[in-house]
Amino acid sequence: MTRTRDQEIVESSGVRRTKGKHMLGTSNDSPVCVIGGGPAGLVAARQLRLHGIPYDQFERHRDVGGIWDPDNPGSPMYRTAHLISSRFTSSCYGYPMPADYPDYPSWRQVLDYFRSFAEFFDLRRHIRFGVEVRWVERGLDGWHVTLDDGRTLVYRAVICATGMTWVPNLPSYPGDFTGRTMHSVDYRDDRIFRGRRVLVVGGGNSGVDIACDAATTADRTLWSVRRGYRVIPKHLFGIPTDAFLERGAPLPPGITLPPDPNAILDGLVGDLSRFGLPAPDHPVLTSNPILNDRIPHHLRHGDVIGKPDIAELDGDTVVFADGSRETVDLVLYATGYRTVLPYLADAALDWVDGHPDLYLRVFPRHTDDLYLLGYVEFADAAYRRFDEMAQLVAMDLLLPPAGRDELRKRRAEHQVDLRAGVPYLDSPRHVPYVETHTFQQALADLRTAFGWPALTDESFAEIARRPGV
């Protein structure tokens, strides 16, 4: 007899349900819902599996990978995309990236990594692929999760792990443009630039990458930014920059570095404002870091022309803040994304400048049994931090009532300066920014307060398919 999807879900979680709904109370044996099968969703699932917490996981796409899979509708991935953190710092606990990966893996390699991660820790059998969560709301008996097939299931808790880079943020300028416009979320490769005069707008890593792609394909490439940035080389003295800064390395004989990182970059990269870009107006570590070796090369060779912010659009012409005008065929906006959880009512969270206000960037301040994983930014590799955040979710789910009450009080009242006084740029883009070492210490302090150990590369050995690897 063919099993229905309801039967499959029941068998995977071991939870009895009525037709269309779970049978649950407030027991710790009640299941948890994980939304999303990207990196954050996978590390969340691994924590739940490690601690024997029953769960169901839903992924609307046909496989794991999240944004790293360009076939996933809405993915911002493009052909030349690579990690901006090195393979030495980018892996999850207990599962290093392969030794034959390059210093900066491509999107294909990151996708392969997380698909093998899911296999290695036996996570696939708990994931319902091709199932989209349409709505999540709190009921008297738990969290009601409505799926795209019309069913509503009830869960003890919900982990939102769908990420921040799905809904484009599009700027508005005076006037009208008669050429083609697009957002970087729809960009895949440089064929679209052939024979065109292209303007790339935006100073993030995607914008820089795409401007470099256009530099070798378009008839003319312009790159517009609102403010000046310092570009960080991907290697320092032959070592990936993040590994050099995290682990240290002996400097070549006769080389000394000044203590000011701005002076280091100004000495290594030079003054890019002489190529038409605005001069940097902030220290390097107070905004999203741009790691790119190609953009200085293309600016110096005239393949990319730096421009300030757009002042006005006038037919097929773009007028810039310095009064210069350029005729353009295509404007590509690499202007970031809006944080949207389309399946969750805004009232479930407190919002600040378009971002959810979360205790330690994980816990909503005033909503129980709801967790957000991956809604944080810092100048560091992400996935070990996601692991540490997911551990706190598991911890909260397993705490006795008195411990949960204490954590509830902390998340509602405790204010932690996760920025360590760093004056990050005053913009909505930087609201979720934290200083990485301060953030790690805050996660450790909460973990220690409730008697939980630090994660190590051995923490997940017991659930690996090949123990001891």
Salt bridges, closest charged atoms under 4 A:
ASP6 OD1 - ARG151 NH1 2.54
GLU11 OE1 - ARG3 NH1 2.41
ASP56 OD2 - ARG17 NH2 2.55
ASP56 OD2 - HIS22 NE2 3.92
ASP63 OD2 - ARG115 NE 3.37
ASP63 OD1 - ARG124 NH1 2.71
ASP69 OD2 - HIS61 NE2 2.88
ASP69 OD2 - ARG115 NH2 2.81
ASP71 OD2 - ARG62 NH2 3.44
ASP103 OD2 - HIS235 NE2 2.82
GLU119 OE2 - ARG124 NE 2.49
GLU119 OE1 - ARG465 NH1 3.50
ASP122 OD2 - ARG49 NH2 3.77
ASP122 OD2 - ARG125 NE 2.73
ASP122 OD1 - ARG465 NH2 2.79
GLU132 OE1 - ARG134 NE 3.75
ASP141 OD1 - HIS144 NE2 2.61
ASP149 OD2 - ARG151 NE 2.73
ASP189 OD2 - ARG191 NH2 2.70
ASP209 OD1 - ARG294 NH2 3.90
ASP213 OD1 - ARG294 NH1 3.48
GLU246 OE2 - ARG247 NE 3.88
ASP266 OD1 - ARG230 NE 3.07
ASP281 OD2 - ARG227 NE 3.53
ASP281 OD1 - HIS282 ND1 2.55
ASP303 OD2 - HIS298 ND1 3.03
ASP314 OD2 - ARG325 NH2 3.00
GLU326 OE2 - ARG220 NH2 2.95
GLU326 OE2 - LYS307 NZ 3.69
ASP329 OD1 - ARG197 NH2 2.75
ASP350 OD2 - HIS366 ND1 2.83
ASP357 OD2 - ARG365 NE 3.79
ASP368 OD1 - ARG408 NE 3.05
ASP368 OD1 - ARG411 NH2 2.11
ASP369 OD2 - ARG138 NH1 3.58
ASP369 OD1 - ARG404 NH2 2.73
GLU377 OE2 - ARG429 NH1 2.84
ASP380 OD2 - ARG385 NH1 2.93
ASP387 OD1 - ARG46 NH2 3.08
GLU388 OE1 - ARG385 NE 2.82
ASP396 OD2 - ARG404 NH2 3.00
ASP405 OD1 - ARG408 NH1 2.52
GLU406 OE2 - ARG410 NE 3.32
GLU435 OE2 - HIS437 ND1 3.16
ASP457 OD1 - ARG384 NH2 2.96
